[in-house]
Amino acid sequence: MSELLDDGVLESLLGYLPHQGAAAHREIFLGWLSDLGLKTDVQNLFITHGGQHAISIALNMVSAPGEAVLTEQFTYSGMVALSSQNGYRLHGVPGDAHGLLPEALDRAFGETGARALFATPTLQTPTATVMSSERRELIANVIKKHGAFLIEDDVYAFLFESPPIPISMLIPERSFYVSSFAKCLAPGLRIGSLVAPEPFRDRVINAIRATGWMASPIMSEVVSRLIHSGDLSRQVHAKRGAAARRNAIADRVLGNWLSPLSAAPASIAGCLFRPDGP
Ligand SMILES: Cc1ncc(COP(=O)(O)O)c(C=O)c1O
């Protein structure tokens, strides 16, 4: 923040900037997403008020109040809040240690008429499962088969040095990819991003305008500078180390009750439970 003042850029950030975010910020965010394995055109990337805002916009594009929305059987609490606000009918799809079960997803699309799946393939909340690459292919095929859309929440991918390839890369034309700086930096910044299929571009810009005009340019500038200076990468390394140390402690103390957390040593949010355990 003091750097912004010293550099005399504050005034330029105090006005109304484009709804989707300043071009310079979006270019820098694009580089960060590319390190996470998500490659796209900058035109498809939108800066949001955090990941929750991105999820809310994406769901608004592909489902209507009263419709079923598919999720993993246990899902992120913000999704429950969003559904009670917007009247989506959440339908949980069973999974195993490799993530969602493709046959169960196929059945759920058929039975509910849902047009959208909200999923967190990498370090799912709250189970901490990481979907295998074979499973990602199968899930992408099921989504394609039903002409449905994926809202892929990838806020924890940064915890891996080489994150698994997002499903959104397999079916970019059917995927909304959600990322956030809440977990890798700080939630109070309220900065996240959404990558949407190209035909949705104008609607996404209008949705940002309708629900908050634009994410705070000052905070986007702070995030951009932290990416550019390498400070974000240093934070991320520290967080990976802290997660591994904490999970080792949890393994030692709670090992009888939890699946080995060493199965997902990077997880900071999961509670890896054993469905058959005590
Ligand atoms: C799985 C998951 N997705 C999305 C979010 C939302 O992140 P943000 O704080 O950027 O809105 C959270 C925050 O708790 C989360 O745990």
PDBQT file of the ligand as one rigid body, heavy atoms in Angstrom, charges set to zero:
ROOT
HETATM    1  C1  LIG A 301     -13.532 -24.132  -1.453  1.00  0.00    +0.000 C 
HETATM    2  C2  LIG A 301     -13.698 -22.658  -1.417  1.00  0.00    +0.000 A 
HETATM    3  N1  LIG A 301     -14.059 -22.018  -2.540  1.00  0.00    +0.000 NA
HETATM    4  C3  LIG A 301     -14.219 -20.681  -2.565  1.00  0.00    +0.000 A 
HETATM    5  C4  LIG A 301     -14.027 -19.919  -1.441  1.00  0.00    +0.000 A 
HETATM    6  C5  LIG A 301     -14.289 -18.441  -1.534  1.00  0.00    +0.000 C 
HETATM    7  O1  LIG A 301     -13.155 -17.684  -1.498  1.00  0.00    +0.000 OA
HETATM    8  P1  LIG A 301     -13.210 -16.085  -1.361  1.00  0.00    +0.000 P 
HETATM    9  O2  LIG A 301     -12.900 -15.769   0.057  1.00  0.00    +0.000 OA
HETATM   10  O3  LIG A 301     -12.196 -15.618  -2.331  1.00  0.00    +0.000 OA
HETATM   11  O4  LIG A 301     -14.590 -15.626  -1.735  1.00  0.00    +0.000 OA
HETATM   12  C6  LIG A 301     -13.648 -20.544  -0.247  1.00  0.00    +0.000 A 
HETATM   13  C7  LIG A 301     -13.460 -19.744   0.988  1.00  0.00    +0.000 C 
HETATM   14  O5  LIG A 301     -13.590 -20.203   2.080  1.00  0.00    +0.000 OA
HETATM   15  C8  LIG A 301     -13.472 -21.945  -0.235  1.00  0.00    +0.000 A 
HETATM   16  O6  LIG A 301     -13.122 -22.595   0.878  1.00  0.00    +0.000 OA
ENDROOT
TORSDOF 0
